[in-house]
Amino acid sequence: MVKLPGVISNSSVITLNFAIGMLVSCITGIMSIGFLLRYVQTKDFLPFAWYRFILGALVIIIAMVRQ
């Protein structure tokens, strides 16, 4: 894992791939936040709640089966 103080002190870590990765992750994050803010303004959390209940039940079932 690359941490910011290490990047600042060692500029050889900043390559083209590293810079592109940071840029893409920044753009993706901003787009995701924008989408989710628009979504919760117009719709409710019911699909998310069902997803969490189903995922939680699956995790519990898998944990019980693995014991």
N, CA, C and O atoms as a Tripos MOL2 file, in Angstrom:
@<TRIPOS>MOLECULE
protein
  268   267    67     0     0
PROTEIN
NO_CHARGES

@<TRIPOS>ATOM
      1 N           0.8410   -1.1680    0.0000 N.3       1 MET1
      2 CA          0.0000    0.0000    0.0000 C.3       1 MET1
      3 C           0.8890    1.2340    0.0000 C.2       1 MET1
      4 O           1.8960    1.2950    0.7060 O.2       1 MET1
      5 N           0.5020    2.2010   -0.7950 N.am      2 VAL2
      6 CA          1.2550    3.4480   -0.8850 C.3       2 VAL2
      7 C           0.5490    4.4840   -0.0220 C.2       2 VAL2
      8 O          -0.6560    4.6970   -0.1590 O.2       2 VAL2
      9 N           1.3010    5.1300    0.8680 N.am      3 LYS3
     10 CA          0.7330    6.1700    1.7270 C.3       3 LYS3
     11 C           1.2840    7.5210    1.3010 C.2       3 LYS3
     12 O           2.4040    7.6170    0.8000 O.2       3 LYS3
     13 N           0.4930    8.5550    1.5020 N.am      4 LEU4
     14 CA          0.8380    9.8910    1.0310 C.3       4 LEU4
     15 C           2.2000   10.3850    1.5020 C.2       4 LEU4
     16 O           2.9460   10.9200    0.6820 O.2       4 LEU4
     17 N           2.5710   10.2370    2.7810 N.am      5 PRO5
     18 CA          3.9080   10.7180    3.1680 C.3       5 PRO5
     19 C           5.0330   10.0120    2.3990 C.2       5 PRO5
     20 O           6.0470   10.6300    2.0740 O.2       5 PRO5
     21 N           4.8530    8.7300    2.1120 N.am      6 GLY6
     22 CA          5.8580    8.0010    1.3400 C.3       6 GLY6
     23 C           5.9440    8.4890   -0.0930 C.2       6 GLY6
     24 O           7.0260    8.5330   -0.6790 O.2       6 GLY6
     25 N           4.8110    8.8510   -0.6510 N.am      7 VAL7
     26 CA          4.7930    9.3640   -2.0270 C.3       7 VAL7
     27 C           5.4600   10.7250   -2.0870 C.2       7 VAL7
     28 O           6.2220   11.0080   -3.0110 O.2       7 VAL7
     29 N           5.1770   11.5660   -1.1060 N.am      8 ILE8
     30 CA          5.7500   12.9100   -1.1000 C.3       8 ILE8
     31 C           7.2700   12.8500   -0.9350 C.2       8 ILE8
     32 O           7.9960   13.5970   -1.5900 O.2       8 ILE8
     33 N           7.7480   11.9660   -0.0650 N.am      9 SER9
     34 CA          9.1900   11.9000    0.1780 C.3       9 SER9
     35 C           9.9350   11.1390   -0.9170 C.2       9 SER9
     36 O          11.1470   11.3030   -1.0560 O.2       9 SER9
     37 N           9.2370   10.3110   -1.6960 N.am     10 ASN10
     38 CA          9.8780    9.5140   -2.7470 C.3      10 ASN10
     39 C           9.1170    9.7440   -4.0460 C.2      10 ASN10
     40 O           8.1630    9.0240   -4.3410 O.2      10 ASN10
     41 N           9.5270   10.7280   -4.8150 N.am     11 SER11
     42 CA          8.7950   11.0990   -6.0190 C.3      11 SER11
     43 C           8.8900   10.0550   -7.1210 C.2      11 SER11
     44 O           8.1600   10.1500   -8.1070 O.2      11 SER11
     45 N           9.7680    9.0570   -6.9890 N.am     12 SER12
     46 CA          9.8640    8.0240   -8.0250 C.3      12 SER12
     47 C           8.6520    7.0990   -7.9940 C.2      12 SER12
     48 O           8.4340    6.3360   -8.9350 O.2      12 SER12
     49 N           7.8620    7.1610   -6.9230 N.am     13 VAL13
     50 CA          6.6490    6.3410   -6.8290 C.3      13 VAL13
     51 C           5.5800    6.8640   -7.7730 C.2      13 VAL13
     52 O           4.7530    6.0910   -8.2560 O.2      13 VAL13
     53 N           5.5840    8.1500   -8.0400 N.am     14 ILE14
     54 CA          4.5610    8.7580   -8.8890 C.3      14 ILE14
     55 C           4.9080    8.4810  -10.3490 C.2      14 ILE14
     56 O           5.7270    9.1680  -10.9610 O.2      14 ILE14
     57 N           4.2610    7.4580  -10.8790 N.am     15 THR15
     58 CA          4.4400    7.1000  -12.2860 C.3      15 THR15
     59 C           3.1760    7.5000  -13.0430 C.2      15 THR15
     60 O           2.2130    7.9860  -12.4490 O.2      15 THR15
     61 N           3.1870    7.2950  -14.3410 N.am     16 LEU16
     62 CA          2.0180    7.6220  -15.1510 C.3      16 LEU16
     63 C           0.8310    6.7550  -14.7360 C.2      16 LEU16
     64 O          -0.2900    7.2500  -14.6190 O.2      16 LEU16
     65 N           1.0710    5.4750  -14.5150 N.am     17 ASN17
     66 CA         -0.0130    4.5830  -14.0980 C.3      17 ASN17
     67 C          -0.5920    5.0040  -12.7520 C.2      17 ASN17
     68 O          -1.8080    4.9680  -12.5620 O.2      17 ASN17
     69 N           0.2670    5.4010  -11.8170 N.am     18 PHE18
     70 CA         -0.1760    5.8640  -10.5030 C.3      18 PHE18
     71 C          -1.0420    7.1060  -10.6460 C.2      18 PHE18
     72 O          -2.1030    7.1930  -10.0280 O.2      18 PHE18
     73 N          -0.6100    8.0620  -11.4470 N.am     19 ALA19
     74 CA         -1.3600    9.3090  -11.6450 C.3      19 ALA19
     75 C          -2.7030    9.0370  -12.3250 C.2      19 ALA19
     76 O          -3.7150    9.6240  -11.9450 O.2      19 ALA19
     77 N          -2.7210    8.1550  -13.3250 N.am     20 ILE20
     78 CA         -3.9670    7.8100  -14.0070 C.3      20 ILE20
     79 C          -4.9190    7.1120  -13.0380 C.2      20 ILE20
     80 O          -6.1200    7.3820  -13.0380 O.2      20 ILE20
     81 N          -4.3870    6.2230  -12.2220 N.am     21 GLY21
     82 CA         -5.2110    5.5250  -11.2350 C.3      21 GLY21
     83 C          -5.8340    6.4780  -10.2380 C.2      21 GLY21
     84 O          -7.0090    6.3420   -9.8980 O.2      21 GLY21
     85 N          -5.0550    7.4450   -9.7640 N.am     22 MET22
     86 CA         -5.5950    8.4290   -8.8270 C.3      22 MET22
     87 C          -6.6710    9.2850   -9.4890 C.2      22 MET22
     88 O          -7.7080    9.5590   -8.8860 O.2      22 MET22
     89 N          -6.4260    9.7030  -10.7200 N.am     23 LEU23
     90 CA         -7.3950   10.5270  -11.4340 C.3      23 LEU23
     91 C          -8.6940    9.7680  -11.6800 C.2      23 LEU23
     92 O          -9.7800   10.3060  -11.4660 O.2      23 LEU23
     93 N          -8.5870    8.5230  -12.1280 N.am     24 VAL24
     94 CA         -9.7780    7.7120  -12.3940 C.3      24 VAL24
     95 C         -10.5540    7.4570  -11.1040 C.2      24 VAL24
     96 O         -11.7830    7.5180  -11.1050 O.2      24 VAL24
     97 N          -9.8590    7.1730  -10.0080 N.am     25 SER25
     98 CA        -10.5600    6.9260   -8.7450 C.3      25 SER25
     99 C         -11.2380    8.1940   -8.2400 C.2      25 SER25
    100 O         -12.3240    8.1180   -7.6650 O.2      25 SER25
    101 N         -10.6300    9.3470   -8.4390 N.am     26 CYS26
    102 CA        -11.2390   10.6140   -8.0440 C.3      26 CYS26
    103 C         -12.5090   10.8790   -8.8510 C.2      26 CYS26
    104 O         -13.5470   11.2170   -8.2820 O.2      26 CYS26
    105 N         -12.4320   10.7280  -10.1570 N.am     27 ILE27
    106 CA        -13.5920   10.9610  -11.0250 C.3      27 ILE27
    107 C         -14.7060    9.9720  -10.7020 C.2      27 ILE27
    108 O         -15.8710   10.3600  -10.6240 O.2      27 ILE27
    109 N         -14.3630    8.6970  -10.5130 N.am     28 THR28
    110 CA        -15.3570    7.6840  -10.1830 C.3      28 THR28
    111 C         -16.0230    7.9830   -8.8500 C.2      28 THR28
    112 O         -17.2370    7.8310   -8.7160 O.2      28 THR28
    113 N         -15.2460    8.4050   -7.8680 N.am     29 GLY29
    114 CA        -15.8090    8.7510   -6.5650 C.3      29 GLY29
    115 C         -16.7700    9.9180   -6.6420 C.2      29 GLY29
    116 O         -17.8480    9.8750   -6.0490 O.2      29 GLY29
    117 N         -16.3930   10.9590   -7.3650 N.am     30 ILE30
    118 CA        -17.2600   12.1340   -7.5110 C.3      30 ILE30
    119 C         -18.5510   11.7550   -8.2280 C.2      30 ILE30
    120 O         -19.6300   12.1940   -7.8300 O.2      30 ILE30
    121 N         -18.4530   10.9460   -9.2780 N.am     31 MET31
    122 CA        -19.6460   10.5180  -10.0160 C.3      31 MET31
    123 C         -20.5520    9.6490   -9.1410 C.2      31 MET31
    124 O         -21.7740    9.7900   -9.1830 O.2      31 MET31
    125 N         -19.9640    8.7650   -8.3590 N.am     32 SER32
    126 CA        -20.7530    7.8900   -7.4850 C.3      32 SER32
    127 C         -21.4880    8.6960   -6.4280 C.2      32 SER32
    128 O         -22.6670    8.4510   -6.1710 O.2      32 SER32
    129 N         -20.8100    9.6470   -5.8140 N.am     33 ILE33
    130 CA        -21.4430   10.4880   -4.7960 C.3      33 ILE33
    131 C         -22.5780   11.2960   -5.4200 C.2      33 ILE33
    132 O         -23.6530   11.4100   -4.8330 O.2      33 ILE33
    133 N         -22.3470   11.8490   -6.5930 N.am     34 GLY34
    134 CA        -23.3950   12.6110   -7.2780 C.3      34 GLY34
    135 C         -24.6090   11.7550   -7.5940 C.2      34 GLY34
    136 O         -25.7440   12.1850   -7.3880 O.2      34 GLY34
    137 N         -24.3780   10.5400   -8.0960 N.am     35 PHE35
    138 CA        -25.4760    9.6310   -8.4090 C.3      35 PHE35
    139 C         -26.2640    9.2760   -7.1570 C.2      35 PHE35
    140 O         -27.4950    9.3200   -7.1580 O.2      35 PHE35
    141 N         -25.5530    8.9230   -6.0880 N.am     36 LEU36
    142 CA        -26.2400    8.5240   -4.8610 C.3      36 LEU36
    143 C         -27.0130    9.6830   -4.2340 C.2      36 LEU36
    144 O         -28.1030    9.4720   -3.7040 O.2      36 LEU36
    145 N         -26.4770   10.8920   -4.2820 N.am     37 LEU37
    146 CA        -27.2170   12.0410   -3.7500 C.3      37 LEU37
    147 C         -28.4880   12.3000   -4.5460 C.2      37 LEU37
    148 O         -29.5340   12.5770   -3.9600 O.2      37 LEU37
    149 N         -28.4170   12.2140   -5.8730 N.am     38 ARG38
    150 CA        -29.6200   12.3800   -6.6940 C.3      38 ARG38
    151 C         -30.6160   11.2590   -6.4330 C.2      38 ARG38
    152 O         -31.8240   11.4960   -6.3900 O.2      38 ARG38
    153 N         -30.1150   10.0370   -6.2570 N.am     39 TYR39
    154 CA        -30.9840    8.8820   -6.0330 C.3      39 TYR39
    155 C         -31.7700    9.0260   -4.7370 C.2      39 TYR39
    156 O         -32.9820    8.8100   -4.7290 O.2      39 TYR39
    157 N         -31.1100    9.3840   -3.6470 N.am     40 VAL40
    158 CA        -31.8120    9.4730   -2.3580 C.3      40 VAL40
    159 C         -32.7350   10.6910   -2.2850 C.2      40 VAL40
    160 O         -33.6240   10.7330   -1.4340 O.2      40 VAL40
    161 N         -32.5450   11.6670   -3.1500 N.am     41 GLN41
    162 CA        -33.4660   12.8010   -3.1800 C.3      41 GLN41
    163 C         -34.7730   12.4380   -3.8630 C.2      41 GLN41
    164 O         -35.8100   13.0290   -3.5610 O.2      41 GLN41
    165 N         -34.7430   11.4720   -4.7810 N.am     42 THR42
    166 CA        -35.9430   11.1320   -5.5470 C.3      42 THR42
    167 C         -36.5580    9.7980   -5.1480 C.2      42 THR42
    168 O         -37.7310    9.5570   -5.4320 O.2      42 THR42
    169 N         -35.7980    8.9320   -4.5010 N.am     43 LYS43
    170 CA        -36.2980    7.6060   -4.1540 C.3      43 LYS43
    171 C         -36.0080    7.3220   -2.6880 C.2      43 LYS43
    172 O         -35.3040    8.0780   -2.0180 O.2      43 LYS43
    173 N         -36.5680    6.2110   -2.2020 N.am     44 ASP44
    174 CA        -36.3410    5.8590   -0.8100 C.3      44 ASP44
    175 C         -35.2460    4.7940   -0.6920 C.2      44 ASP44
    176 O         -34.6590    4.3700   -1.6880 O.2      44 ASP44
    177 N         -34.9930    4.3800    0.5350 N.am     45 PHE45
    178 CA        -33.9210    3.4400    0.8190 C.3      45 PHE45
    179 C         -34.3930    1.9890    0.8170 C.2      45 PHE45
    180 O         -33.6210    1.1050    1.1900 O.2      45 PHE45
    181 N         -35.6200    1.7140    0.4160 N.am     46 LEU46
    182 CA        -36.1630    0.3620    0.4850 C.3      46 LEU46
    183 C         -35.3390   -0.6740   -0.2900 C.2      46 LEU46
    184 O         -35.0710   -1.7400    0.2640 O.2      46 LEU46
    185 N         -34.9210   -0.4250   -1.5390 N.am     47 PRO47
    186 CA        -34.0890   -1.4310   -2.2170 C.3      47 PRO47
    187 C         -32.7750   -1.6950   -1.4780 C.2      47 PRO47
    188 O         -32.3180   -2.8360   -1.4100 O.2      47 PRO47
    189 N         -32.1740   -0.6520   -0.9320 N.am     48 PHE48
    190 CA        -30.9340   -0.8140   -0.1840 C.3      48 PHE48
    191 C         -31.1790   -1.6260    1.0810 C.2      48 PHE48
    192 O         -30.3640   -2.4730    1.4470 O.2      48 PHE48
    193 N         -32.3020   -1.3680    1.7510 N.am     49 ALA49
    194 CA        -32.6240   -2.1070    2.9730 C.3      49 ALA49
    195 C         -32.8210   -3.5890    2.6710 C.2      49 ALA49
    196 O         -32.3080   -4.4360    3.4020 O.2      49 ALA49
    197 N         -33.5460   -3.9120    1.6200 N.am     50 TRP50
    198 CA        -33.7360   -5.3190    1.2540 C.3      50 TRP50
    199 C         -32.4180   -5.9830    0.8920 C.2      50 TRP50
    200 O         -32.1680   -7.1290    1.2670 O.2      50 TRP50
    201 N         -31.5840   -5.2690    0.1700 N.am     51 TYR51
    202 CA        -30.2660   -5.7950   -0.1920 C.3      51 TYR51
    203 C         -29.4620   -6.1170    1.0670 C.2      51 TYR51
    204 O         -28.8230   -7.1670    1.1420 O.2      51 TYR51
    205 N         -29.4880   -5.2250    2.0530 N.am     52 ARG52
    206 CA        -28.7300   -5.4350    3.2950 C.3      52 ARG52
    207 C         -29.2940   -6.6110    4.0910 C.2      52 ARG52
    208 O         -28.5330   -7.4040    4.6460 O.2      52 ARG52
    209 N         -30.6320   -6.7300    4.1520 N.am     53 PHE53
    210 CA        -31.2320   -7.8570    4.8660 C.3      53 PHE53
    211 C         -30.8580   -9.1840    4.2140 C.2      53 PHE53
    212 O         -30.4940  -10.1350    4.9050 O.2      53 PHE53
    213 N         -30.9460   -9.2540    2.8910 N.am     54 ILE54
    214 CA        -30.6210  -10.4930    2.1730 C.3      54 ILE54
    215 C         -29.1390  -10.8170    2.3140 C.2      54 ILE54
    216 O         -28.7780  -11.9660    2.5690 O.2      54 ILE54
    217 N         -28.2830   -9.8210    2.1520 N.am     55 LEU55
    218 CA        -26.8480  -10.0530    2.2990 C.3      55 LEU55
    219 C         -26.5040  -10.4890    3.7230 C.2      55 LEU55
    220 O         -25.6890  -11.3930    3.9130 O.2      55 LEU55
    221 N         -27.1110   -9.8620    4.7140 N.am     56 GLY56
    222 CA        -26.8770  -10.2310    6.1020 C.3      56 GLY56
    223 C         -27.3060  -11.6680    6.3850 C.2      56 GLY56
    224 O         -26.5970  -12.4100    7.0650 O.2      56 GLY56
    225 N         -28.4750  -12.0600    5.8590 N.am     57 ALA57
    226 CA        -28.9450  -13.4390    6.0420 C.3      57 ALA57
    227 C         -27.9890  -14.4320    5.3850 C.2      57 ALA57
    228 O         -27.6950  -15.4800    5.9590 O.2      57 ALA57
    229 N         -27.5060  -14.1100    4.1900 N.am     58 LEU58
    230 CA        -26.5550  -14.9960    3.5000 C.3      58 LEU58
    231 C         -25.2550  -15.1400    4.2740 C.2      58 LEU58
    232 O         -24.7070  -16.2390    4.3650 O.2      58 LEU58
    233 N         -24.7630  -14.0610    4.8240 N.am     59 VAL59
    234 CA        -23.5280  -14.1000    5.6110 C.3      59 VAL59
    235 C         -23.7220  -14.9780    6.8420 C.2      59 VAL59
    236 O         -22.8480  -15.7760    7.1790 O.2      59 VAL59
    237 N         -24.8580  -14.8360    7.5130 N.am     60 ILE60
    238 CA        -25.1410  -15.6660    8.6880 C.3      60 ILE60
    239 C         -25.2420  -17.1370    8.3090 C.2      60 ILE60
    240 O         -24.6930  -17.9970    8.9980 O.2      60 ILE60
    241 N         -25.9390  -17.4290    7.2210 N.am     61 ILE61
    242 CA        -26.0890  -18.8220    6.7690 C.3      61 ILE61
    243 C         -24.7340  -19.4200    6.4140 C.2      61 ILE61
    244 O         -24.4280  -20.5420    6.8180 O.2      61 ILE61
    245 N         -23.9250  -18.6890    5.6660 N.am     62 ILE62
    246 CA        -22.5960  -19.1980    5.2770 C.3      62 ILE62
    247 C         -21.7180  -19.4120    6.4970 C.2      62 ILE62
    248 O         -20.9790  -20.3940    6.5670 O.2      62 ILE62
    249 N         -21.7950  -18.4870    7.4750 N.am     63 ALA63
    250 CA        -21.0090  -18.6360    8.6880 C.3      63 ALA63
    251 C         -21.4380  -19.8680    9.4750 C.2      63 ALA63
    252 O         -20.5940  -20.5520   10.0550 O.2      63 ALA63
    253 N         -22.7310  -20.1610    9.5030 N.am     64 MET64
    254 CA        -23.2320  -21.3230   10.2350 C.3      64 MET64
    255 C         -22.8460  -22.6150    9.5350 C.2      64 MET64
    256 O         -22.5390  -23.6080   10.1940 O.2      64 MET64
    257 N         -22.8590  -22.6140    8.2050 N.am     65 VAL65
    258 CA        -22.5250  -23.8140    7.4380 C.3      65 VAL65
    259 C         -21.0470  -24.1450    7.5710 C.2      65 VAL65
    260 O         -20.6830  -25.3200    7.6120 O.2      65 VAL65
    261 N         -20.1960  -23.1440    7.6390 N.am     66 ARG66
    262 CA        -18.7380  -23.3680    7.6940 C.3      66 ARG66
    263 C         -18.2490  -23.8730    9.0400 C.2      66 ARG66
    264 O         -17.1100  -24.3270    9.1460 O.2      66 ARG66
    265 N         -19.0720  -23.8070   10.0590 N.am     67 GLN67
    266 CA        -18.6120  -24.2410   11.4000 C.3      67 GLN67
    267 C         -18.5410  -25.7120   11.4880 C.2      67 GLN67
    268 O         -18.1760  -26.2510   12.5330 O.2      67 GLN67
@<TRIPOS>BOND
     1     1     2 1
     2     2     3 1
     3     3     4 2
     4     3     5 am
     5     5     6 1
     6     6     7 1
     7     7     8 2
     8     7     9 am
     9     9    10 1
    10    10    11 1
    11    11    12 2
    12    11    13 am
    13    13    14 1
    14    14    15 1
    15    15    16 2
    16    15    17 am
    17    17    18 1
    18    18    19 1
    19    19    20 2
    20    19    21 am
    21    21    22 1
    22    22    23 1
    23    23    24 2
    24    23    25 am
    25    25    26 1
    26    26    27 1
    27    27    28 2
    28    27    29 am
    29    29    30 1
    30    30    31 1
    31    31    32 2
    32    31    33 am
    33    33    34 1
    34    34    35 1
    35    35    36 2
    36    35    37 am
    37    37    38 1
    38    38    39 1
    39    39    40 2
    40    39    41 am
    41    41    42 1
    42    42    43 1
    43    43    44 2
    44    43    45 am
    45    45    46 1
    46    46    47 1
    47    47    48 2
    48    47    49 am
    49    49    50 1
    50    50    51 1
    51    51    52 2
    52    51    53 am
    53    53    54 1
    54    54    55 1
    55    55    56 2
    56    55    57 am
    57    57    58 1
    58    58    59 1
    59    59    60 2
    60    59    61 am
    61    61    62 1
    62    62    63 1
    63    63    64 2
    64    63    65 am
    65    65    66 1
    66    66    67 1
    67    67    68 2
    68    67    69 am
    69    69    70 1
    70    70    71 1
    71    71    72 2
    72    71    73 am
    73    73    74 1
    74    74    75 1
    75    75    76 2
    76    75    77 am
    77    77    78 1
    78    78    79 1
    79    79    80 2
    80    79    81 am
    81    81    82 1
    82    82    83 1
    83    83    84 2
    84    83    85 am
    85    85    86 1
    86    86    87 1
    87    87    88 2
    88    87    89 am
    89    89    90 1
    90    90    91 1
    91    91    92 2
    92    91    93 am
    93    93    94 1
    94    94    95 1
    95    95    96 2
    96    95    97 am
    97    97    98 1
    98    98    99 1
    99    99   100 2
   100    99   101 am
   101   101   102 1
   102   102   103 1
   103   103   104 2
   104   103   105 am
   105   105   106 1
   106   106   107 1
   107   107   108 2
   108   107   109 am
   109   109   110 1
   110   110   111 1
   111   111   112 2
   112   111   113 am
   113   113   114 1
   114   114   115 1
   115   115   116 2
   116   115   117 am
   117   117   118 1
   118   118   119 1
   119   119   120 2
   120   119   121 am
   121   121   122 1
   122   122   123 1
   123   123   124 2
   124   123   125 am
   125   125   126 1
   126   126   127 1
   127   127   128 2
   128   127   129 am
   129   129   130 1
   130   130   131 1
   131   131   132 2
   132   131   133 am
   133   133   134 1
   134   134   135 1
   135   135   136 2
   136   135   137 am
   137   137   138 1
   138   138   139 1
   139   139   140 2
   140   139   141 am
   141   141   142 1
   142   142   143 1
   143   143   144 2
   144   143   145 am
   145   145   146 1
   146   146   147 1
   147   147   148 2
   148   147   149 am
   149   149   150 1
   150   150   151 1
   151   151   152 2
   152   151   153 am
   153   153   154 1
   154   154   155 1
   155   155   156 2
   156   155   157 am
   157   157   158 1
   158   158   159 1
   159   159   160 2
   160   159   161 am
   161   161   162 1
   162   162   163 1
   163   163   164 2
   164   163   165 am
   165   165   166 1
   166   166   167 1
   167   167   168 2
   168   167   169 am
   169   169   170 1
   170   170   171 1
   171   171   172 2
   172   171   173 am
   173   173   174 1
   174   174   175 1
   175   175   176 2
   176   175   177 am
   177   177   178 1
   178   178   179 1
   179   179   180 2
   180   179   181 am
   181   181   182 1
   182   182   183 1
   183   183   184 2
   184   183   185 am
   185   185   186 1
   186   186   187 1
   187   187   188 2
   188   187   189 am
   189   189   190 1
   190   190   191 1
   191   191   192 2
   192   191   193 am
   193   193   194 1
   194   194   195 1
   195   195   196 2
   196   195   197 am
   197   197   198 1
   198   198   199 1
   199   199   200 2
   200   199   201 am
   201   201   202 1
   202   202   203 1
   203   203   204 2
   204   203   205 am
   205   205   206 1
   206   206   207 1
   207   207   208 2
   208   207   209 am
   209   209   210 1
   210   210   211 1
   211   211   212 2
   212   211   213 am
   213   213   214 1
   214   214   215 1
   215   215   216 2
   216   215   217 am
   217   217   218 1
   218   218   219 1
   219   219   220 2
   220   219   221 am
   221   221   222 1
   222   222   223 1
   223   223   224 2
   224   223   225 am
   225   225   226 1
   226   226   227 1
   227   227   228 2
   228   227   229 am
   229   229   230 1
   230   230   231 1
   231   231   232 2
   232   231   233 am
   233   233   234 1
   234   234   235 1
   235   235   236 2
   236   235   237 am
   237   237   238 1
   238   238   239 1
   239   239   240 2
   240   239   241 am
   241   241   242 1
   242   242   243 1
   243   243   244 2
   244   243   245 am
   245   245   246 1
   246   246   247 1
   247   247   248 2
   248   247   249 am
   249   249   250 1
   250   250   251 1
   251   251   252 2
   252   251   253 am
   253   253   254 1
   254   254   255 1
   255   255   256 2
   256   255   257 am
   257   257   258 1
   258   258   259 1
   259   259   260 2
   260   259   261 am
   261   261   262 1
   262   262   263 1
   263   263   264 2
   264   263   265 am
   265   265   266 1
   266   266   267 1
   267   267   268 2
@<TRIPOS>SUBSTRUCTURE
     1 MET1         2 RESIDUE 1 A MET
     2 VAL2         6 RESIDUE 1 A VAL
     3 LYS3        10 RESIDUE 1 A LYS
     4 LEU4        14 RESIDUE 1 A LEU
     5 PRO5        18 RESIDUE 1 A PRO
     6 GLY6        22 RESIDUE 1 A GLY
     7 VAL7        26 RESIDUE 1 A VAL
     8 ILE8        30 RESIDUE 1 A ILE
     9 SER9        34 RESIDUE 1 A SER
    10 ASN10       38 RESIDUE 1 A ASN
    11 SER11       42 RESIDUE 1 A SER
    12 SER12       46 RESIDUE 1 A SER
    13 VAL13       50 RESIDUE 1 A VAL
    14 ILE14       54 RESIDUE 1 A ILE
    15 THR15       58 RESIDUE 1 A THR
    16 LEU16       62 RESIDUE 1 A LEU
    17 ASN17       66 RESIDUE 1 A ASN
    18 PHE18       70 RESIDUE 1 A PHE
    19 ALA19       74 RESIDUE 1 A ALA
    20 ILE20       78 RESIDUE 1 A ILE
    21 GLY21       82 RESIDUE 1 A GLY
    22 MET22       86 RESIDUE 1 A MET
    23 LEU23       90 RESIDUE 1 A LEU
    24 VAL24       94 RESIDUE 1 A VAL
    25 SER25       98 RESIDUE 1 A SER
    26 CYS26      102 RESIDUE 1 A CYS
    27 ILE27      106 RESIDUE 1 A ILE
    28 THR28      110 RESIDUE 1 A THR
    29 GLY29      114 RESIDUE 1 A GLY
    30 ILE30      118 RESIDUE 1 A ILE
    31 MET31      122 RESIDUE 1 A MET
    32 SER32      126 RESIDUE 1 A SER
    33 ILE33      130 RESIDUE 1 A ILE
    34 GLY34      134 RESIDUE 1 A GLY
    35 PHE35      138 RESIDUE 1 A PHE
    36 LEU36      142 RESIDUE 1 A LEU
    37 LEU37      146 RESIDUE 1 A LEU
    38 ARG38      150 RESIDUE 1 A ARG
    39 TYR39      154 RESIDUE 1 A TYR
    40 VAL40      158 RESIDUE 1 A VAL
    41 GLN41      162 RESIDUE 1 A GLN
    42 THR42      166 RESIDUE 1 A THR
    43 LYS43      170 RESIDUE 1 A LYS
    44 ASP44      174 RESIDUE 1 A ASP
    45 PHE45      178 RESIDUE 1 A PHE
    46 LEU46      182 RESIDUE 1 A LEU
    47 PRO47      186 RESIDUE 1 A PRO
    48 PHE48      190 RESIDUE 1 A PHE
    49 ALA49      194 RESIDUE 1 A ALA
    50 TRP50      198 RESIDUE 1 A TRP
    51 TYR51      202 RESIDUE 1 A TYR
    52 ARG52      206 RESIDUE 1 A ARG
    53 PHE53      210 RESIDUE 1 A PHE
    54 ILE54      214 RESIDUE 1 A ILE
    55 LEU55      218 RESIDUE 1 A LEU
    56 GLY56      222 RESIDUE 1 A GLY
    57 ALA57      226 RESIDUE 1 A ALA
    58 LEU58      230 RESIDUE 1 A LEU
    59 VAL59      234 RESIDUE 1 A VAL
    60 ILE60      238 RESIDUE 1 A ILE
    61 ILE61      242 RESIDUE 1 A ILE
    62 ILE62      246 RESIDUE 1 A ILE
    63 ALA63      250 RESIDUE 1 A ALA
    64 MET64      254 RESIDUE 1 A MET
    65 VAL65      258 RESIDUE 1 A VAL
    66 ARG66      262 RESIDUE 1 A ARG
    67 GLN67      266 RESIDUE 1 A GLN
